[in-house]
């Protein structure tokens, strides 16, 4: 029951984000990361699918998006008043798949202002996490 309620609330929030804020896009390859700088500050970031990307906040206007596996997801940025300030579509595509990156790139609108691609953090090897 609670899981269904959470899914419904998330769907409503994502729908509100899509209808209330301009959707923008970013295309990455697995194993890369990009810094995204927003025009407005945010208090919360909602991630549609944690299996596709990981997000690390850098401040109240910037995040590092780490591409994990191929797919498409959204990042919804919410300000301190609970208003959606940005809805960023992130496509992670495999460059070895025929045309997957080209198709994703042509459908995106370029949501990052001066994105800087950086190497993704190295995975932890053994030991405690």
Secondary structure, DSSP 8 states (H G I E B T S, - for coil): -HHHHHHHHHHHHHHHHHHHS-EEEEEE-TTEEEEEE-SS--SEEEES-TTTEEEEE-SSSEEEEEE-SSEEEEEEEE-TTS-EEEEEEEEE--TTSTTHHHHHHHH----SSS-EEEE------SS--
